[in-house]
Amino acid sequence: MKPGLRICQFTPIVNQGDAMSGQVVAIHRALEAANIKSFVYTNTLGNDDSIPKHLYSEYKAHPDNVILLNYGGRAGFEDKVLQLPGRVFVYYHNVTPPHFFARINMPWTGALARGRDSLPELAHFGGVAATEYNRQEMLRAGFRNVHVLPYFLDFERFTQAANTPAAREIIAQYRQPDITYWLHVGRIVPNKRIEDIVRAFYVYHEYFNANSNLLLVGSAEGFDAYYHPLQEWIANLGLTQAVKFIGQVNDRNQVAGFYKLADLYMCMSEHEGFCIPLLEAMVHEVPVIAFRSTGVTYTMGNAGVMVDDKTPTVLAAAAHLLCSNAAYRGKIIEEQLTQTRVWHPDKALEALYAWLETL
């Protein structure tokens, strides 16, 4: 590696519980552990103070600086970074197609449209992708020699978190005798297709197991036009007591409590760059049913129960089998644990070092 190398990460914000922010923090720590100078610059500081951060306005150019722009849309901040002197790499975390948010959140829709539409214009910069799925999108946009730098996933922290007081408090608060729990972790936004989960849960709750709850952990902030009709629809289905919107949970130990509580993890999302909660569920030994789409296919591999059909009766029957057949459930969990080895943090560290060597 070049002596004096300085990695300057730029990201719109560093927040707890956000996948891009978590990766920024992990890369910074890995670089510092390797005695490589690392700096993080943001447009807005955010609520994660676990590492030193600087505002974009404080950046000073240096001949040894390598700029790594964490890219998840085009809101204006990215334009400033791309105009900076020096060697620039676009680190693509993926951009959700804007059609999912049409008539739901127009400013968000515009930022996503600009983010996807302008990706080919950035192909002359260096390319880094968070996943193989993202890499394929970058190659189609015209990037060359895109390096995959996977997410740093702290499996040990995942498992330890489930045994903390905060996790036990969540379990004590929500656990009821003989209740089967479905879980989904992620923002309450249209591409996650929460309504498809609810449809399947309705059939399961009505015809397979009335002693069941669906826990939806995640923020709906900024997406009231999706969230409120969803709530009304759930009420019309008679599921208000069974479907629980938990809201945003920033404490990862508390999130681990929900995984510990869960009997099943359900993901019907139609667009993901990676979907970290799938790995969290697998590490916590929660069987997963996931719709085969976009980055989910790469994340899950051959593990879990991957479906191409969202028919509610099909999903409900699969869920019943996973929750009631101990042998089948154990087989799925074993396959999932095997798949988690693909995403071991050591592999992310190796990929980071390999990228640094190219510099």
C-alpha positions in Angstrom: 0.0 0.0 0.0 1.1 3.5 -0.7 2.8 5.2 2.3 0.8 8.1 3.6 -2.5 6.9 2.1 -5.5 8.8 3.4 -9.0 7.5 2.9 -11.7 10.2 3.1 -15.2 8.7 3.2 -18.1 11.0 2.3 -21.7 10.1 3.3 -24.8 12.3 3.7 -25.2 11.3 7.3 -24.1 8.8 10.0 -27.0 7.4 11.8 -27.5 4.4 14.1 -29.4 1.5 12.6 -28.7 2.6 9.0 -26.9 0.1 6.7 -24.8 2.6 4.9 -23.8 4.5 8.1 -22.9 1.2 9.7 -20.6 0.4 6.8 -18.9 3.8 7.0 -18.2 3.3 10.7 -16.9 -0.3 10.1 -14.6 0.8 7.3 -13.2 3.7 9.4 -12.4 1.3 12.3 -10.8 -1.3 10.0 -8.6 1.4 8.4 -7.5 2.7 11.7 -6.7 -0.8 13.0 -4.5 -1.1 9.9 -2.8 2.2 10.7 -4.2 3.9 7.6 -5.4 7.5 8.0 -9.1 7.6 7.8 -11.5 10.5 7.8 -15.3 10.7 7.6 -17.1 13.7 6.2 -20.9 14.3 6.2 -23.4 16.8 5.1 -25.3 16.3 8.4 -23.6 14.7 11.4 -26.4 12.4 12.5 -26.9 10.6 15.8 -24.1 8.0 15.7 -21.1 9.4 17.6 -19.1 6.2 17.8 -16.4 7.7 15.4 -15.0 11.2 14.8 -16.9 13.0 12.0 -16.4 16.2 10.1 -18.7 18.4 8.1 -18.2 18.5 4.4 -17.3 22.2 4.7 -14.2 21.2 6.8 -12.7 19.1 4.1 -9.2 20.1 2.8 -7.7 18.6 -0.3 -4.4 16.7 0.1 -2.4 14.9 -2.7 -2.6 11.5 -0.9 -6.4 11.7 -0.3 -8.5 9.0 -1.8 -12.2 10.0 -1.8 -14.8 7.2 -1.2 -18.3 8.6 -1.9 -20.9 6.4 -0.3 -23.7 6.6 -2.9 -27.3 5.8 -2.2 -29.0 8.6 -4.2 -28.5 12.1 -5.6 -29.8 14.8 -3.2 -27.2 17.5 -4.0 -24.5 16.6 -1.5 -23.1 14.1 -3.8 -22.6 16.7 -6.6 -20.3 18.7 -4.3 -18.2 15.7 -3.5 -17.8 14.6 -7.1 -16.3 18.0 -8.0 -13.5 17.7 -5.4 -10.0 17.3 -6.7 -8.3 14.0 -6.2 -8.9 10.4 -6.9 -12.7 9.6 -6.4 -14.4 6.2 -6.0 -18.1 5.8 -6.1 -19.1 3.2 -3.4 -22.5 2.0 -4.6 -25.0 0.9 -1.9 -27.8 0.8 -4.5 -30.6 3.1 -5.2 -34.2 2.0 -4.9 -36.1 2.5 -8.2 -38.3 5.6 -7.8 -41.5 4.0 -9.1 -42.0 2.4 -5.7 -42.4 5.9 -4.1 -44.6 7.6 -6.8 -47.3 9.6 -5.0 -45.9 8.6 -1.6 -43.0 10.9 -1.1 -42.2 13.2 -4.1 -38.8 14.7 -2.8 -37.6 11.2 -2.1 -38.8 10.0 -5.5 -36.9 12.8 -7.2 -33.6 12.0 -5.3 -33.9 8.3 -6.2 -34.6 9.1 -9.9 -31.6 11.3 -10.1 -29.5 8.7 -8.3 -30.3 5.9 -10.7 -30.5 8.0 -13.9 -27.1 9.7 -13.3 -25.2 6.5 -12.5 -23.9 6.2 -16.0 -22.5 9.7 -15.8 -20.3 8.6 -13.0 -18.7 5.6 -14.8 -15.4 7.5 -15.4 -14.8 7.4 -11.6 -13.5 4.4 -9.8 -16.1 1.9 -8.8 -16.7 0.0 -5.5 -19.9 -2.0 -4.8 -21.3 -3.2 -1.6 -22.6 -6.4 -3.1 -22.3 -8.5 -6.3 -25.8 -7.4 -7.2 -24.7 -3.8 -7.0 -21.6 -4.5 -9.0 -23.7 -5.9 -11.8 -25.7 -2.7 -11.9 -22.6 -0.6 -12.0 -21.2 -2.6 -14.9 -24.4 -2.2 -16.8 -24.1 1.6 -16.2 -20.6 1.6 -17.7 -18.2 1.2 -14.8 -15.2 -1.0 -15.3 -13.2 -3.1 -12.9 -15.7 -2.7 -10.0 -14.4 -4.0 -6.7 -16.8 -5.7 -4.3 -16.4 -4.5 -0.7 -19.0 -6.4 1.3 -20.7 -5.2 4.4 -18.9 -5.8 7.7 -21.4 -7.9 9.7 -20.4 -8.4 13.3 -21.8 -11.9 13.9 -20.4 -12.1 17.4 -22.1 -8.9 18.4 -25.4 -10.1 16.9 -25.4 -13.2 19.1 -24.1 -11.5 22.2 -26.8 -8.8 21.9 -29.6 -11.3 22.3 -28.4 -12.0 25.9 -28.2 -8.4 27.0 -30.6 -6.8 29.6 -32.1 -4.6 26.8 -32.9 -7.7 24.7 -34.4 -9.5 27.7 -36.6 -6.5 28.4 -38.0 -6.6 24.9 -38.7 -10.3 25.3 -40.4 -9.8 28.6 -42.5 -6.9 27.2 -43.8 -8.6 24.1 -43.8 -12.4 24.8 -47.1 -14.0 25.5 -47.8 -17.6 26.3 -48.3 -19.8 23.2 -48.0 -16.9 20.7 -46.2 -17.5 17.4 -44.3 -14.4 16.2 -43.7 -13.3 12.7 -41.0 -10.6 12.3 -40.0 -8.0 9.8 -37.2 -5.5 10.4 -36.9 -2.5 8.1 -38.4 0.8 7.2 -42.2 0.9 6.5 -41.8 1.8 2.8 -43.4 0.6 -0.4 -40.6 -1.4 -1.9 -40.6 -3.6 1.3 -44.2 -4.7 0.3 -45.4 -4.8 3.9 -48.9 -5.4 2.5 -47.8 -8.7 1.0 -46.6 -9.8 4.5 -49.9 -8.7 6.0 -51.9 -10.7 3.4 -50.0 -13.9 4.1 -50.3 -13.2 7.9 -54.1 -12.7 7.6 -54.5 -16.2 6.1 -52.1 -17.8 8.6 -53.9 -16.0 11.5 -57.4 -16.9 10.3 -56.9 -20.5 9.1 -53.7 -21.9 10.7 -53.0 -20.2 14.0 -55.1 -17.5 15.7 -52.5 -17.3 18.5 -50.0 -15.3 16.3 -48.6 -11.8 16.1 -46.8 -9.9 13.3 -44.1 -7.6 14.6 -43.0 -4.8 12.2 -39.9 -3.1 13.5 -38.9 0.0 11.6 -39.7 3.7 11.0 -42.4 5.0 8.7 -41.2 8.6 9.0 -41.7 10.6 5.8 -44.0 7.9 4.3 -47.4 8.7 6.0 -49.1 8.3 2.6 -48.1 4.6 2.7 -48.3 4.0 6.4 -51.7 5.4 7.4 -53.7 3.5 4.6 -51.8 0.4 5.7 -52.9 0.9 9.2 -56.5 1.5 8.2 -56.5 -1.6 6.0 -55.1 -3.8 8.8 -57.9 -2.5 11.1 -60.5 -3.4 8.4 -59.0 -6.9 8.4 -59.6 -7.1 12.1 -55.8 -7.5 12.8 -55.2 -4.4 14.9 -54.3 -6.4 18.0 -52.3 -9.0 16.1 -50.2 -6.7 13.9 -47.9 -4.5 15.9 -46.0 -1.5 14.5 -43.0 -1.2 16.8 -41.5 1.9 15.2 -37.8 2.8 14.9 -35.5 0.9 17.3 -32.0 2.3 17.4 -30.6 0.1 20.2 -29.2 -3.0 18.4 -29.6 -5.0 21.6 -33.3 -4.3 21.6 -33.5 -5.3 18.0 -31.8 -8.6 18.9 -34.6 -9.1 21.5 -37.1 -9.1 18.6 -35.1 -11.7 16.7 -34.9 -13.8 19.9 -38.6 -13.6 20.2 -39.4 -14.4 16.5 -40.5 -17.8 15.3 -40.3 -16.7 11.6 -38.8 -13.9 9.6 -40.8 -12.8 6.5 -39.3 -10.6 3.7 -41.5 -9.8 0.7 -39.4 -6.9 -0.5 -39.2 -6.3 -4.3 -36.0 -4.3 -4.2 -32.9 -4.7 -1.9 -29.2 -4.0 -2.5 -28.4 -6.6 0.2 -30.9 -6.6 3.1 -28.9 -7.0 6.3 -31.9 -8.1 8.4 -31.9 -11.4 6.5 -28.4 -12.1 7.8 -29.3 -11.0 11.3 -32.3 -13.4 11.3 -30.1 -16.3 10.0 -27.4 -15.6 12.6 -30.1 -15.6 15.3 -31.4 -18.9 14.0 -34.8 -17.6 12.8 -36.0 -19.4 9.7 -36.6 -17.0 6.8 -39.2 -16.9 4.0 -38.1 -14.4 1.4 -39.3 -13.3 -2.0 -36.7 -14.0 -4.7 -35.8 -10.6 -6.0 -32.8 -8.3 -6.7 -30.1 -8.5 -4.0 -32.1 -10.9 -1.8 -31.1 -13.7 -4.2 -27.4 -13.1 -3.6 -27.8 -12.6 0.1 -29.8 -15.8 0.7 -28.0 -18.1 -1.8 -29.7 -21.5 -1.4 -30.7 -20.9 2.2 -34.0 -20.3 3.8 -37.3 -20.7 1.9 -37.1 -18.6 -1.3 -40.4 -18.1 -3.0 -41.4 -16.8 -6.5 -45.1 -16.9 -5.7 -46.6 -14.4 -3.2 -50.0 -16.1 -3.1 -51.1 -15.6 0.5 -52.2 -19.2 1.0 -48.9 -20.5 -0.3 -46.9 -18.2 2.1 -49.2 -19.0 5.0 -48.8 -22.8 4.4 -45.0 -22.5 4.2 -45.0 -20.4 7.4 -47.1 -23.0 9.2 -44.8 -25.8 8.1 -41.7 -23.9 9.4 -43.4 -23.1 12.7 -44.9 -26.6 13.3 -42.5 -29.1 11.9 -39.4 -29.2 14.1 -37.3 -31.4 11.7 -38.0 -29.2 8.7 -37.4 -26.1 10.7 -34.0 -27.4 12.0 -32.9 -28.3 8.4 -33.7 -24.8 7.2 -31.9 -23.2 10.1 -28.8 -25.4 9.5 -28.7 -24.4 5.8 -29.0 -20.7 6.8 -26.1 -20.9 9.3 -24.0 -22.5 6.5 -24.9 -19.5 4.2 -23.8 -17.0 6.9 -20.2 -18.1 6.5 -20.3 -16.5 3.0 -20.7 -13.1 4.8 -18.2 -13.6 7.6 -16.6 -10.3 8.6 -13.1 -11.7 7.8 -14.1 -11.8 4.1 -15.1 -8.2 4.2 -11.7 -7.3 5.7 -9.9 -9.3 3.0 -11.9 -7.4 0.4 -11.0 -4.1 1.9 -7.3 -4.9 2.0 -7.5 -6.1 -1.6 -9.0 -2.8 -2.7 -6.4 -0.8 -0.8 -3.7 -2.7 -2.6 -5.1 -1.5 -5.9 -4.5 2.1 -4.8 
